Amino acid sequence: MAKLTDRLDFVIGKKSADLLEEHFGIVTVNDLLRHYPRKYSDGLTVLQEGEELEEGEHVTFVDEISATHVGDMKPQFDKKTKKYRSRKWLRVTLGDRKPEVTATFFNADWMIEKLKKGTRLMLSGEVGYFRRTLQLTHPAFLVLNAPGGKQIGTKSLTTIASASGATDDDLFKAFEREFFPIYPADSKVQSWDIYACVRQVLDVLDPIDEPLPESFLREHDLIGEDEALRAVHTAEKVVERDAAIARLTYDEALGLQWALAQRRFGELSAAGPVAVTTDDGLVAAMRHQMPFELTEGQKEVLEVLNAELATSRPMNRMLQGEVGSGKTIVSVLAMLQMVDAGYQCALLAPTEVLAAQHASSIRDVLGPLAMAGQLGGAEKATRIALLTGSMSPQQKKQVRDEVASGEAGIVIGTHALLPDTVEFHRLGMVVVDEQHRFGVEQRDRLRAKAPEGVTPHLLVMTATPIPRTVALTHYGDLETSILRELPRGRQPITTNTIFLKEHPRWLDRAWQRIIEEVGAGRQAYVVASRIDEDDKTQAKGKGKGGNQVKDAGPPATTVVELFERLRGGPLSGLRLGLMHGRLSADEKDAVMGAFRAGDIDVLICTTVIEVGVDVPNATVMLVMDGDRFGISQLHQLRGRIGRGQHPSLCLLVTKMPESSKAGERLRAVASTLDGFKLADLDLVERREGDVLGYSQSGRPITLRFLSLFEHLDLILTARDFCDAHYSRNPDDPGMAALAAPFSDTDRIEYLEKA
């Protein structure tokens, strides 16, 4: 008998188990049973005369071979004999069908004598077409009229036939069912192979222990775990399969939420640094000297942060805010509260450009309060330190000394903050900007630099609005605050789409519009998706961060080519600057410094300016090949304008047709400035795994049944259950097994607890 925790090689044999592990990462019985069918066929599909199937569709034929053709393959080197061996390929034609149906087998020497004209057989595989001929390549097959009743065919089908106990007279009846499951498969491990392995496992599987309380099952009208895991693979009735899918959808939601509860409750058991607000510290001085008034939304978020920082429970909070909503000043005031209490704060930024800008803007807003030990510094001033990877060894050492001694109260940096060589004197708070650019392990590595026994408060910020379901699943270990209100005086941004296919002359007008803005004393961005022809990042229509862009479209314009074309053409009279990710840090700083100072009129760039870059005088952005960016990324880019006193214009240029999917996506971005609406649209368009990213063990997180767009109520139910159940039974092995795909670093270790 077999258990969920058993390795498959002990159940189905090493050869089959090795193939499943190599191609799908399937190691245990549980892994295999959670490799759910992607769809169900309506029994065996026997193609009727004149009927056509779509390419990629799974089909089964039962017919006689009407013709065969044998050919020689290219000789292959045999490692055992160290000689080249000739192999044959075999193509069989089925019946007398119009259009013709063929099946091709490679390395087919042993089949040639068995698959002759007149042989009646079953063929099963995915449809392909070549010159209007329907063809199956290396399909599973089973001979139905083999002499002497022998079972001749592919192992997967002969295994199913053997298990059924059918004789040669009724061999086909073993496959005459109302449905067959069709699994995610490939050319090396086909759907029938997986189905055969599942049948082998289910035949010897012990009853599965139920991880959920009986009361929970009754309340939500769910069948048991054992019944669900069997029925999803074998039930012939739709109602039974639907009941199994309903239960397994809950499994996915509960597994995700249990993994997050493990993190959330683990943090609660730690001690956080207490920072009570004072009337005479840096926070009070900063509020007194601020040249602007905080919005109501900023005040409300700060009240929450002030209260959480004043307790010994480590704060774990995500601050979502529209581009330009004022998240940075909120984080600065929170960090000053920690500095007032004698602690240091670390601000982790994804790029050197953003880290340097944070350091510059925070020093500017603090003024004398950031000049400790310097002439003109305030009495209780602190110091701002910046640490990036491109600094010289001497510069890094100087900054590390300031951090280790405690002289620097606020330390800003990139991944350069993470190595063990960076030591803090008394780290009390970590702020992570653009959270989606970092993994959980990176923020935890920084938090581990606190004094022993202390878990720093954590504030993560994102200007990429996150749908509520995603926040509850991917960021569910964090409480959430939202800033929707923009500061007073912020100007609107008008967004228009230029469809070059329908309106080629509109681009000329766009360049003229940029010239007009520059003539009025303003500046502009022109953004391209690729650096040059060697840049493969978006050559096939994929946005950053897994942002799948399905309409790849015509070749993308590169930023280097665009810079040369504009410099010698439409924008030849303007001062142009070039910026992209391959420039050194010094070169980037020089270009951005010149753009901020107004010495560059138009910055031709890639998405290196996507986050954090703040040039209030920039009022126009033109995005070339806008179809090559995802919805959220376009919203982020657009946020670089509209930051000053003048109305702004964003132009999205595409060579794709107006009626294409890409055209719909661009019109959606142009229709609203509400990032949360766009985030929901983005979620609909993208795969769940793209949204959720990777588990801690580096595997993509995939949800087969749970929809982040459709199942908000179910996710909330799962969260409430996991919070309550974890507080009573944190070591529940059944729940740990459900959570393993989303959180573990060793699946088997988790499953062995079950």
SULUR-V796856 format. One record per backbone hydrogen bond with DSSP energy under -1.0 kcal/mol. CO is the residue of the C=O (numbers start at 1). NH is the residue of the N-H. Records with the same first field share a line. If there is no record, write none. Layout:
# SULUR-V796856
CO: NH + NH
This chain:
# SULUR-V796856
2: 206
3: 6
4: 30
6: 29
7: 10
8: 11 + 12
13: 17
14: 18
15: 19
16: 20
17: 21
18: 22
19: 23
20: 24 + 26
21: 25
27: 8
28: 32
29: 33
30: 34
32: 35
34: 36
39: 182
41: 43 + 180
48: 51
54: 57
57: 127
59: 125
61: 123
63: 121
64: 95
65: 118
67: 93
69: 91
71: 89
76: 85
78: 82
83: 78
85: 76
87: 73
88: 108
89: 71
90: 105
91: 69
92: 103
93: 66 + 67
98: 50
100: 134
101: 94
102: 136
103: 92
104: 138
105: 90
108: 111 + 112
111: 115
116: 119
119: 65
120: 144
121: 63
122: 142
123: 61
124: 140
125: 59
127: 56
128: 135
130: 133
133: 130
134: 102
135: 128
136: 104
140: 124
141: 154
142: 122
146: 149
147: 150
152: 143
154: 158
155: 159
156: 160
157: 161
158: 162
159: 163
160: 164
170: 173
171: 174
172: 175
175: 177
180: 41
182: 38 + 39
189: 186
190: 194
191: 195
192: 196
193: 197
194: 198
195: 199
196: 200
197: 201
198: 202
199: 203
201: 204
204: 2
213: 217
214: 218
215: 219
216: 220
217: 222
218: 221
224: 228
225: 229
226: 230
227: 231
228: 232
230: 233 + 234
231: 235
237: 241
238: 242
239: 243
240: 244
241: 245
242: 246
243: 247
244: 248
245: 249
246: 250
247: 251
248: 252
249: 253
250: 254
251: 255
252: 256
253: 257
254: 258
255: 259
256: 260
257: 261
258: 262
259: 263
260: 264
261: 265
262: 266
263: 267
264: 268
265: 269
267: 270
271: 455
281: 285
282: 286
283: 287
284: 288
285: 289
286: 290
295: 299
296: 300
297: 301
298: 302
299: 303
300: 304
301: 305
302: 306
303: 307
304: 308
305: 309
308: 311
309: 275
312: 272
315: 458
316: 479
317: 460
318: 481
319: 462
320: 483
322: 325
326: 330
327: 331
328: 332
329: 333
330: 334
331: 335
332: 336
333: 337
334: 338
335: 339
336: 340
338: 343
339: 342
344: 428 + 429
345: 411
346: 431
347: 413
348: 433
351: 355
352: 356
353: 357
354: 358
355: 359
356: 360
357: 361
358: 362
359: 363
360: 364
361: 365
362: 366
363: 367
366: 369
367: 370
368: 371 + 378
369: 382
371: 374
374: 377
378: 381
382: 372
383: 409 + 410
385: 412
387: 414
388: 391
392: 396
393: 397
394: 398
395: 399
396: 400
397: 401
398: 402
399: 403
400: 404
401: 405
402: 407 + 408
403: 425
409: 345
410: 385
411: 347
412: 387
413: 349
414: 417
415: 418
419: 422
426: 344
428: 457
429: 346
430: 459
431: 348
432: 461
434: 437
435: 438
439: 443
440: 444
441: 445
442: 446
443: 447
444: 448
446: 449
447: 450
451: 454
457: 430
458: 317
459: 432
460: 319
461: 435
462: 321
467: 471
468: 472
469: 473
470: 474 + 475
475: 478
479: 318
481: 320
483: 322
487: 490
492: 648
494: 650
496: 652
498: 654
499: 503
503: 506
505: 509
506: 510
507: 511
508: 512
509: 513
510: 514
511: 515
512: 516
513: 517
514: 518
515: 519
516: 520
517: 522
518: 521
523: 619 + 620
524: 603
525: 622
526: 605
527: 624
530: 559
531: 560
532: 535
538: 541
541: 549
544: 547
546: 548
547: 543
550: 552
558: 562
559: 563
560: 564
561: 565
562: 566
563: 567
564: 568
566: 571
569: 572
571: 574
575: 601 + 602
577: 604
579: 606
580: 583
584: 588
585: 589
586: 590
587: 591
588: 592
589: 593
590: 594
591: 595
592: 596
593: 597
594: 599
595: 598
601: 524
602: 577
603: 526
604: 579
605: 528
606: 609
607: 610
615: 618
617: 523
619: 649
620: 525
621: 651
622: 527
623: 653
625: 628
626: 629
630: 634
631: 635
632: 636
633: 637
634: 638
635: 639
637: 640
638: 641
648: 494
649: 621
650: 496
651: 623
652: 498
653: 626
654: 500
657: 660
660: 664
661: 665
662: 666
663: 667
664: 668
665: 669
666: 670
667: 671
674: 678
675: 679
676: 680
677: 681
678: 682
679: 683
680: 684
681: 685
682: 686
687: 691
688: 692
689: 693
693: 701
695: 698
699: 695
707: 711
711: 715
712: 716
713: 717
714: 718
715: 719
716: 720
717: 721
718: 722
719: 723
720: 724
721: 725
722: 726
723: 727
725: 729
729: 732
732: 736
733: 737
734: 738
735: 739
736: 740
739: 742 + 743
740: 744
746: 750
747: 751
748: 752
750: 753
751: 754
